[in-house]
Amino acid sequence: MTSDRPSATPPASRPLILGSTSRYRHELLSRLKLPFEAVAPNVDETPHSGENPADLAVRLALAKAREVAQRHPQAVVIGSDQVADLRGEPLGKPGTHERAVAQLKRLRGETVVFQTALAVVCAATGFEQCDIASVRVVFRKLSDAEIERYLRAEQPYDCAGSAKSEGLGIALLERIDNDDPTALVGLPLIRTCRMIRAAGVHVP
Protein backbone atom coordinates (compact mmCIF):
# COMPACT_ATOMS: atom_id res chain seq x y z
CA MET A 1 0.00 0.00 0.00
CA THR A 2 1.41 3.40 -0.92
CA SER A 3 0.82 6.81 0.60
CA ASP A 4 0.93 10.27 -0.96
CA ARG A 5 2.16 11.76 2.29
CA PRO A 6 5.85 12.74 2.51
CA SER A 7 8.00 10.31 4.44
CA ALA A 8 9.59 13.04 6.54
CA THR A 9 8.68 16.53 7.64
CA PRO A 10 10.91 19.10 5.93
CA PRO A 11 12.94 21.35 8.22
CA ALA A 12 11.27 24.56 9.26
CA SER A 13 12.01 27.59 7.15
CA ARG A 14 14.26 30.10 8.88
CA PRO A 15 12.77 33.48 9.80
CA LEU A 16 13.32 36.13 7.16
CA ILE A 17 14.36 39.73 7.75
CA LEU A 18 14.62 42.56 5.27
CA GLY A 19 17.49 44.77 6.43
CA SER A 20 15.94 47.93 5.05
CA THR A 21 13.34 50.58 5.76
CA SER A 22 12.73 51.20 2.04
CA ARG A 23 9.02 51.05 1.22
CA TYR A 24 9.92 50.01 -2.33
CA ARG A 25 11.92 46.97 -1.18
CA HIS A 26 9.21 46.11 1.35
CA GLU A 27 6.56 46.13 -1.38
CA LEU A 28 8.72 44.00 -3.68
CA LEU A 29 9.57 41.38 -1.04
CA SER A 30 5.86 41.18 -0.14
CA ARG A 31 5.23 39.76 -3.62
CA LEU A 32 6.80 36.47 -2.49
CA LYS A 33 4.02 36.04 0.11
CA LEU A 34 6.52 35.08 2.81
CA PRO A 35 6.35 36.29 6.41
CA PHE A 36 9.18 38.72 7.08
CA GLU A 37 10.20 41.54 9.37
CA ALA A 38 11.79 44.80 8.27
CA VAL A 39 14.68 45.99 10.44
CA ALA A 40 16.63 49.21 9.93
CA PRO A 41 20.38 48.60 9.52
CA ASN A 42 22.77 50.87 11.38
CA VAL A 43 25.31 51.48 8.61
CA ASP A 44 27.32 54.51 7.50
CA GLU A 45 26.55 54.88 3.78
CA THR A 46 29.28 57.42 3.02
CA PRO A 47 31.21 56.40 -0.13
CA HIS A 48 34.92 55.74 0.22
CA SER A 49 37.32 57.91 -1.70
CA GLY A 50 37.69 56.61 -5.27
CA GLU A 51 35.10 53.85 -4.75
CA ASN A 52 33.28 52.93 -7.96
CA PRO A 53 29.46 52.61 -7.94
CA ALA A 54 29.32 48.81 -8.19
CA ASP A 55 31.82 48.32 -5.34
CA LEU A 56 29.94 50.86 -3.24
CA ALA A 57 26.61 49.08 -3.76
CA VAL A 58 28.10 45.66 -2.91
CA ARG A 59 29.90 46.95 0.19
CA LEU A 60 26.76 48.62 1.55
CA ALA A 61 24.47 45.66 0.80
CA LEU A 62 26.83 43.34 2.69
CA ALA A 63 27.27 45.79 5.54
CA LYS A 64 23.51 46.15 5.98
CA ALA A 65 22.90 42.39 5.96
CA ARG A 66 25.79 41.65 8.32
CA GLU A 67 24.83 44.36 10.80
CA VAL A 68 21.23 43.17 11.10
CA ALA A 69 22.34 39.51 11.17
CA GLN A 70 24.53 40.21 14.21
CA ARG A 71 21.41 41.31 16.09
CA HIS A 72 19.23 38.48 14.70
CA PRO A 73 21.61 35.52 14.27
CA GLN A 74 18.94 32.86 13.64
CA ALA A 75 17.33 34.77 10.78
CA VAL A 76 18.11 34.94 7.09
CA VAL A 77 18.77 38.62 6.46
CA ILE A 78 18.48 40.42 3.13
CA GLY A 79 20.55 43.55 2.54
CA SER A 80 20.39 45.61 -0.64
CA ASP A 81 21.72 48.88 -2.00
CA GLN A 82 21.38 50.72 -5.28
CA VAL A 83 23.74 53.25 -6.82
CA ALA A 84 23.24 55.01 -10.14
CA ASP A 85 26.42 54.88 -12.22
CA LEU A 86 27.00 57.73 -14.67
CA ARG A 87 30.28 56.93 -16.45
CA GLY A 88 31.82 55.70 -13.20
CA GLU A 89 30.41 58.48 -11.00
CA PRO A 90 27.97 57.39 -8.27
CA LEU A 91 24.65 59.23 -8.11
CA GLY A 92 22.56 58.79 -4.99
CA LYS A 93 19.14 59.96 -3.85
CA PRO A 94 18.65 63.67 -4.55
CA GLY A 95 16.73 64.47 -1.36
CA THR A 96 15.53 67.85 -2.64
CA HIS A 97 13.76 69.24 -5.69
CA GLU A 98 16.76 71.35 -6.67
CA ARG A 99 19.15 68.40 -6.60
CA ALA A 100 16.68 66.26 -8.55
CA VAL A 101 16.48 68.92 -11.26
CA ALA A 102 20.27 69.01 -11.46
CA GLN A 103 20.48 65.20 -11.64
CA LEU A 104 17.95 64.87 -14.44
CA LYS A 105 19.54 67.65 -16.46
CA ARG A 106 22.78 65.66 -16.31
CA LEU A 107 21.05 62.40 -17.18
CA ARG A 108 19.05 63.51 -20.22
CA GLY A 109 20.25 61.72 -23.32
CA GLU A 110 22.68 59.65 -21.22
CA THR A 111 23.05 55.94 -20.55
CA VAL A 112 23.10 55.17 -16.82
CA VAL A 113 23.78 51.83 -15.13
CA PHE A 114 21.79 51.27 -11.96
CA GLN A 115 23.89 48.95 -9.80
CA THR A 116 21.59 47.03 -7.43
CA ALA A 117 23.53 44.85 -5.02
CA LEU A 118 21.95 42.06 -2.98
CA ALA A 119 23.40 40.29 0.06
CA VAL A 120 21.92 37.43 2.08
CA VAL A 121 23.45 36.52 5.45
CA CYS A 122 22.62 34.06 8.24
CA ALA A 123 24.98 34.39 11.20
CA ALA A 124 23.90 31.12 12.84
CA THR A 125 24.87 28.99 9.84
CA GLY A 126 27.67 31.13 8.46
CA PHE A 127 25.78 31.57 5.19
CA GLU A 128 26.74 34.60 3.14
CA GLN A 129 26.14 35.37 -0.52
CA CYS A 130 26.29 38.56 -2.51
CA ASP A 131 25.37 39.37 -6.12
CA ILE A 132 24.76 42.46 -8.21
CA ALA A 133 22.16 43.19 -10.87
CA SER A 134 23.24 45.84 -13.34
CA VAL A 135 20.41 47.61 -15.16
CA ARG A 136 21.32 49.71 -18.20
CA VAL A 137 18.93 52.63 -18.67
CA VAL A 138 18.86 55.09 -21.57
CA PHE A 139 17.25 58.45 -20.76
CA ARG A 140 15.35 60.50 -23.30
CA LYS A 141 16.61 63.98 -24.23
CA LEU A 142 14.36 65.69 -21.72
CA SER A 143 13.41 69.35 -21.88
CA ASP A 144 13.54 71.54 -18.79
CA ALA A 145 9.73 71.70 -18.82
CA GLU A 146 9.42 67.88 -18.92
CA ILE A 147 11.80 67.56 -15.99
CA GLU A 148 9.86 70.09 -13.96
CA ARG A 149 6.45 68.53 -14.72
CA TYR A 150 7.74 65.07 -13.82
CA LEU A 151 9.27 66.16 -10.53
CA ARG A 152 6.20 68.10 -9.46
CA ALA A 153 3.97 65.11 -10.22
CA GLU A 154 6.14 62.28 -8.85
CA GLN A 155 8.46 63.88 -6.26
CA PRO A 156 10.98 61.00 -6.50
CA TYR A 157 13.45 62.52 -4.05
CA ASP A 158 14.14 59.19 -2.33
CA CYS A 159 15.05 57.42 -5.60
CA ALA A 160 18.61 57.04 -6.86
CA GLY A 161 19.06 59.16 -9.95
CA SER A 162 15.59 60.73 -9.43
CA ALA A 163 14.08 58.09 -11.75
CA LYS A 164 11.06 56.30 -10.26
CA SER A 165 10.62 53.76 -13.06
CA GLU A 166 7.64 52.00 -11.45
CA GLY A 167 5.76 55.29 -11.66
CA LEU A 168 5.83 58.27 -13.98
CA GLY A 169 9.60 57.95 -14.29
CA ILE A 170 9.09 55.33 -16.99
CA ALA A 171 8.16 58.22 -19.32
CA LEU A 172 11.70 59.60 -18.97
CA LEU A 173 13.29 56.56 -20.56
CA GLU A 174 14.08 55.28 -24.04
CA ARG A 175 15.13 51.77 -23.04
CA ILE A 176 15.82 49.45 -20.10
CA ASP A 177 18.17 46.45 -20.43
CA ASN A 178 18.39 43.94 -17.57
CA ASP A 179 17.94 40.28 -16.61
CA ASP A 180 16.02 40.73 -13.33
CA PRO A 181 12.89 42.84 -13.88
CA THR A 182 12.51 44.26 -10.36
CA ALA A 183 16.16 45.23 -9.93
CA LEU A 184 15.61 48.80 -11.11
CA VAL A 185 12.98 49.35 -8.41
CA GLY A 186 15.46 48.28 -5.73
CA LEU A 187 15.31 44.51 -5.08
CA PRO A 188 16.13 41.91 -7.78
CA LEU A 189 13.58 39.22 -6.91
CA ILE A 190 14.94 36.48 -9.17
CA ARG A 191 18.27 36.67 -7.35
CA THR A 192 16.51 37.11 -4.01
CA CYS A 193 14.54 33.88 -4.45
CA ARG A 194 17.63 31.95 -5.42
CA MET A 195 19.74 33.23 -2.55
CA ILE A 196 17.22 32.97 0.31
CA ARG A 197 16.31 29.48 -0.89
CA ALA A 198 19.97 28.51 -0.62
CA ALA A 199 20.03 30.02 2.87
CA GLY A 200 17.16 27.85 4.13
CA VAL A 201 13.97 29.81 3.35
CA HIS A 202 11.23 27.87 1.58
CA VAL A 203 10.24 29.64 -1.64
CA PRO A 204 7.41 29.29 -2.48
C-alpha positions as CSV (number, residue, x, y, z in Angstrom):
1,M,0.0,0.0,0.0
2,T,1.4,3.4,-0.9
3,S,0.8,6.8,0.6
4,D,0.9,10.3,-1.0
5,R,2.2,11.8,2.3
6,P,5.8,12.7,2.5
7,S,8.0,10.3,4.4
8,A,9.6,13.0,6.5
9,T,8.7,16.5,7.6
10,P,10.9,19.1,5.9
11,P,12.9,21.3,8.2
12,A,11.3,24.6,9.3
13,S,12.0,27.6,7.2
14,R,14.3,30.1,8.9
15,P,12.8,33.5,9.8
16,L,13.3,36.1,7.2
17,I,14.4,39.7,7.8
18,L,14.6,42.6,5.3
19,G,17.5,44.8,6.4
20,S,15.9,47.9,5.0
21,T,13.3,50.6,5.8
22,S,12.7,51.2,2.0
23,R,9.0,51.0,1.2
24,Y,9.9,50.0,-2.3
25,R,11.9,47.0,-1.2
26,H,9.2,46.1,1.4
27,E,6.6,46.1,-1.4
28,L,8.7,44.0,-3.7
29,L,9.6,41.4,-1.0
30,S,5.9,41.2,-0.1
31,R,5.2,39.8,-3.6
32,L,6.8,36.5,-2.5
33,K,4.0,36.0,0.1
34,L,6.5,35.1,2.8
35,P,6.3,36.3,6.4
36,F,9.2,38.7,7.1
37,E,10.2,41.5,9.4
38,A,11.8,44.8,8.3
39,V,14.7,46.0,10.4
40,A,16.6,49.2,9.9
41,P,20.4,48.6,9.5
42,N,22.8,50.9,11.4
43,V,25.3,51.5,8.6
44,D,27.3,54.5,7.5
45,E,26.6,54.9,3.8
46,T,29.3,57.4,3.0
47,P,31.2,56.4,-0.1
48,H,34.9,55.7,0.2
49,S,37.3,57.9,-1.7
50,G,37.7,56.6,-5.3
51,E,35.1,53.9,-4.7
52,N,33.3,52.9,-8.0
53,P,29.5,52.6,-7.9
54,A,29.3,48.8,-8.2
55,D,31.8,48.3,-5.3
56,L,29.9,50.9,-3.2
57,A,26.6,49.1,-3.8
58,V,28.1,45.7,-2.9
59,R,29.9,47.0,0.2
60,L,26.8,48.6,1.5
61,A,24.5,45.7,0.8
62,L,26.8,43.3,2.7
63,A,27.3,45.8,5.5
64,K,23.5,46.1,6.0
65,A,22.9,42.4,6.0
66,R,25.8,41.7,8.3
67,E,24.8,44.4,10.8
68,V,21.2,43.2,11.1
69,A,22.3,39.5,11.2
70,Q,24.5,40.2,14.2
71,R,21.4,41.3,16.1
72,H,19.2,38.5,14.7
73,P,21.6,35.5,14.3
74,Q,18.9,32.9,13.6
75,A,17.3,34.8,10.8
76,V,18.1,34.9,7.1
77,V,18.8,38.6,6.5
78,I,18.5,40.4,3.1
79,G,20.5,43.5,2.5
80,S,20.4,45.6,-0.6
81,D,21.7,48.9,-2.0
82,Q,21.4,50.7,-5.3
83,V,23.7,53.3,-6.8
84,A,23.2,55.0,-10.1
85,D,26.4,54.9,-12.2
86,L,27.0,57.7,-14.7
87,R,30.3,56.9,-16.4
88,G,31.8,55.7,-13.2
89,E,30.4,58.5,-11.0
90,P,28.0,57.4,-8.3
91,L,24.7,59.2,-8.1
92,G,22.6,58.8,-5.0
93,K,19.1,60.0,-3.8
94,P,18.6,63.7,-4.6
95,G,16.7,64.5,-1.4
96,T,15.5,67.9,-2.6
97,H,13.8,69.2,-5.7
98,E,16.8,71.4,-6.7
99,R,19.1,68.4,-6.6
100,A,16.7,66.3,-8.6
101,V,16.5,68.9,-11.3
102,A,20.3,69.0,-11.5
103,Q,20.5,65.2,-11.6
104,L,18.0,64.9,-14.4
105,K,19.5,67.6,-16.5
106,R,22.8,65.7,-16.3
107,L,21.0,62.4,-17.2
108,R,19.1,63.5,-20.2
109,G,20.3,61.7,-23.3
110,E,22.7,59.6,-21.2
111,T,23.1,55.9,-20.6
112,V,23.1,55.2,-16.8
113,V,23.8,51.8,-15.1
114,F,21.8,51.3,-12.0
115,Q,23.9,48.9,-9.8
116,T,21.6,47.0,-7.4
117,A,23.5,44.8,-5.0
118,L,21.9,42.1,-3.0
119,A,23.4,40.3,0.1
120,V,21.9,37.4,2.1
121,V,23.4,36.5,5.5
122,C,22.6,34.1,8.2
123,A,25.0,34.4,11.2
124,A,23.9,31.1,12.8
125,T,24.9,29.0,9.8
126,G,27.7,31.1,8.5
127,F,25.8,31.6,5.2
128,E,26.7,34.6,3.1
129,Q,26.1,35.4,-0.5
130,C,26.3,38.6,-2.5
131,D,25.4,39.4,-6.1
132,I,24.8,42.5,-8.2
133,A,22.2,43.2,-10.9
134,S,23.2,45.8,-13.3
135,V,20.4,47.6,-15.2
136,R,21.3,49.7,-18.2
137,V,18.9,52.6,-18.7
138,V,18.9,55.1,-21.6
139,F,17.3,58.4,-20.8
140,R,15.3,60.5,-23.3
141,K,16.6,64.0,-24.2
142,L,14.4,65.7,-21.7
143,S,13.4,69.4,-21.9
144,D,13.5,71.5,-18.8
145,A,9.7,71.7,-18.8
146,E,9.4,67.9,-18.9
147,I,11.8,67.6,-16.0
148,E,9.9,70.1,-14.0
149,R,6.5,68.5,-14.7
150,Y,7.7,65.1,-13.8
151,L,9.3,66.2,-10.5
152,R,6.2,68.1,-9.5
153,A,4.0,65.1,-10.2
154,E,6.1,62.3,-8.8
155,Q,8.5,63.9,-6.3
156,P,11.0,61.0,-6.5
157,Y,13.4,62.5,-4.1
158,D,14.1,59.2,-2.3
159,C,15.0,57.4,-5.6
160,A,18.6,57.0,-6.9
161,G,19.1,59.2,-10.0
162,S,15.6,60.7,-9.4
163,A,14.1,58.1,-11.8
164,K,11.1,56.3,-10.3
165,S,10.6,53.8,-13.1
166,E,7.6,52.0,-11.5
167,G,5.8,55.3,-11.7
168,L,5.8,58.3,-14.0
169,G,9.6,58.0,-14.3
170,I,9.1,55.3,-17.0
171,A,8.2,58.2,-19.3
172,L,11.7,59.6,-19.0
173,L,13.3,56.6,-20.6
174,E,14.1,55.3,-24.0
175,R,15.1,51.8,-23.0
176,I,15.8,49.4,-20.1
177,D,18.2,46.4,-20.4
178,N,18.4,43.9,-17.6
179,D,17.9,40.3,-16.6
180,D,16.0,40.7,-13.3
181,P,12.9,42.8,-13.9
182,T,12.5,44.3,-10.4
183,A,16.2,45.2,-9.9
184,L,15.6,48.8,-11.1
185,V,13.0,49.3,-8.4
186,G,15.5,48.3,-5.7
187,L,15.3,44.5,-5.1
188,P,16.1,41.9,-7.8
189,L,13.6,39.2,-6.9
190,I,14.9,36.5,-9.2
191,R,18.3,36.7,-7.4
192,T,16.5,37.1,-4.0
193,C,14.5,33.9,-4.4
194,R,17.6,31.9,-5.4
195,M,19.7,33.2,-2.5
196,I,17.2,33.0,0.3
197,R,16.3,29.5,-0.9
198,A,20.0,28.5,-0.6
199,A,20.0,30.0,2.9
200,G,17.2,27.8,4.1
201,V,14.0,29.8,3.4
202,H,11.2,27.9,1.6
203,V,10.2,29.6,-1.6
204,P,7.4,29.3,-2.5
